[in-house]
Amino acid sequence: MLQVKNRVNIEIESVAFGGDGVGRVDNFVVFVPFSAPGDKLEIEIVQRKKKFARGKILKVIKSSEASVKPLCRYYENCGGCCYQHINYESQLAIKKKQVVDAFEKIGGIAAPPVREVIASPQMYHYRGKAQLHAFKKAGGVKFGFMDVSGGKVVDIERCEIVDETINEKIHALRASQAGAHGAEDKHTIWSGKSSGGKESKETITRVVKSKEFLVPREGFFQANLYITDNMVDEVCNAVKNEKISTLIDAYCGSGLFSVFLSPYAENIIGIEQDASSVECAKINALKSGAKNLNFFQGDVEELRLGRFLSPEHKTDMMLLDPPRIGCSPSVLKSICSIRPRKIIYISCNPATQARDVKYLREQGYNLQNLHPMDMFPQTQHIEVIGILEEIR
C-alpha cells in the first residue's frame, strides 16, 4: 500500500484543473505539482488520502516533450504560476481538456460544444494589475505574492507575467519602503506610467478597442491587457444578429460590456454591487455617448431582477460575469423567471460555470457553445464564454 515517504516511479498522464500533473501508482491516483504529461519521474509521497495521494518530484527520469525552462526565478516557490514548465501550445490543449472535463463531469453534458482556446497574444508580461502582500522583516519590508502553500509571502523583485511598468513600480515601491518600520498589508498596482512607486488616485484608466474606461483603483477589470479586445468581440458577435429590447448586464463592473453592447439593444440595465464601479460605469457610458444604458448599485445575489423591468420591456438577453463562486440558486431562479431567450455566461471558473449551466439546461436552456480564452497564460486559470438559448 502506498504510504507517506514512499519513493516510487510514475508517468504523468494528464494535468488536473488546478495545475497538478496526474499519474497512477498501482492504479492509485497521485497528484504531482510542476509535472507535465509524458514525464517519467521518481517522486516521494508527501500526502496520502483515501482516494488519492500527493507527491513531490525527486528526479526526472525522462522529460515530457512539452517541457520548457521556466522564465521566472521564483517559479515553484511563488504560488502565482503553475504552467511555466510547459510549452504554450500544450498549455492551451490542457486547458481545453479541463473545460471539456468540467462540463462532462459536473455539467453532465456528453461531448460539450467546446471550441478551440483563443490564445493570448502575449504569453508573458500581459497582466495589467498586481496585488502585492507586504510585511515587516529585519531592515525593511518584504513585498511579494503568496507561496505555493498559501502560508508565506515570497519576497520578489519582479514578476514575469505582469506588464513591465508594474515591475518598475514594484522596484520604486521597494525603494520607497527601504528601512520602513511598518507597511500596508496589500498594495494594488496597475500598469501604466507614473511618477512614483505609490499612486494615490482613486481611479485608473484602461483602454479597450480605443475606448477609455474609468475603473476604481480597488475595483475589477479584465486582467489581460492584450486579449480583452478579443473577448469584447466574441460577446458582440453573439448578439449582433439579434433584435434586443432589453439586455441585463449582471455583475457589470465599470460597464465594459454594456458600453460595447449598446448599439445592439434598445435598453441595457447594468447591475453591480460596488458603488464606486457603478459611478465609473455611469461616467463611461456618458463618455461613450450611449443613451440607452442605466446602471444600478446592488447585490445581484439579493435582488429580484424583475424589479428593474417595466411591463413594456421584455428581457431578451442576459449577460452574466459573476465572481469565481458562480451564481447563487436564487440568481439562477430569478433568471429563469424572467426567461431571456439568450444568456451569455462569462466565467473564470469552469467548475462553477458547469454547475450553473447544468441547472439552466434543466430549466429549458440549450448550451450552444463554449469558447475558452486564455486570459491567464502560465497559470491554472481559464476564461470561458458560454452561450445558452431558450428551447422553444
Phi, psi and omega in degrees: 000138181292129182230160175302139181081356172298142173251124185220160173264146183210148171248130183279128185262325185202182177235127182279159173299124188116339170109349181282140172291152182236128174219182181226140173237116185053041178069015178255129185289132177230130177263132183229108179298150174061033174244165183229152178304128182100348175297136168249121193228154162258125183233163171247132177286122182251347179206138180231119176248180183296320187246355180200169176225166175238144180227161174239148185286127173260322184206138174268111179282316176211127182279148173295151174295342180274353186287139174222167179279126178298146180279329189274136179288343181259004184300142185078355173247305174293142183269008185285325184237152177221002183239010183296342180274002183241135181296157192293321178302319179289325175303316181295320179294319178298315183292322177298316180298322179295323176294315178302312181300317181298317183282337173284311187278319182266319182278345178068031182249119175285132181050063180299148186281069182267122178277174178295147181288132172283119183285150173288136177301335176233133180275333179231163176056043184252341186283137180261005183207141175222144176240109183263141172269152180220144170202160184289146171219173181301122177085004179163215185233142179261132179236138176170203182243162180294147180281181185297336179277342183079007185250349182225160176261130175272120180287115184240151174259333178204158178237137186272353178255356178266157175302146186298332177295332176291320176298322177298320179289325176298316179299315180294321179296315179299318180295321182290338183258003181301126180079002181292151180261353178209166181201154173294152181292324183223150176229126176261122183238127178254154178289161181119157182285145175210168184269348183210177183282338181234124182257141187252351182297148183279340181230161174230169180243132174243150180241124177231123180050045176071005176258138178270137178235129174276133184225137175300140182303326179260013182268185182260141168208156181304135192285325189272121183290344191247348183244353181298324176303317179297321180296316178300317179299317181297318179294316180294323178298332181287343184239352192296337180258012182262152169258112189243121173281300180228135175238130175259123177257093181278146185057052193280351180058230181267017172086020182306302184289324180302316181298315182284338178272350186303327179290346188258356184225151176287326187212128177236130179246120178256135180236130183210137182288320186283119185296322180295322178293322178297317178298319177295320180299319179296320178293318180297322177295317180297316180295328182282343181085003180287132182255356187250023181250132176228126183245140182230140178268127179172159179276118180303328181294335187252351185262143169278113186300330181296340182294340181273358187254138173267159184303328183277353182250110174269137176281110179276332189214147178232130173250124180243130174220067186283170173293179187302334182285352179079197182266143177285161176304325181293322178293316180298319178296320180295320177299314182291334177287328178284326175064055173295148182282339178221142178233127172255117185244111179258133183213147172257012180222096182301333181293309180288328176297316179298320177300314182290322178296324177301315178297314182297323177294323178293338180263012172103023176248146179250132178280114183279310177198162176233124181241103178286145176228131183276079178290339189227066178304150179075354179244173181281354188275150177213136177265139181227130173259117178253139179242122178239144177231144178295135177281127181240000000 
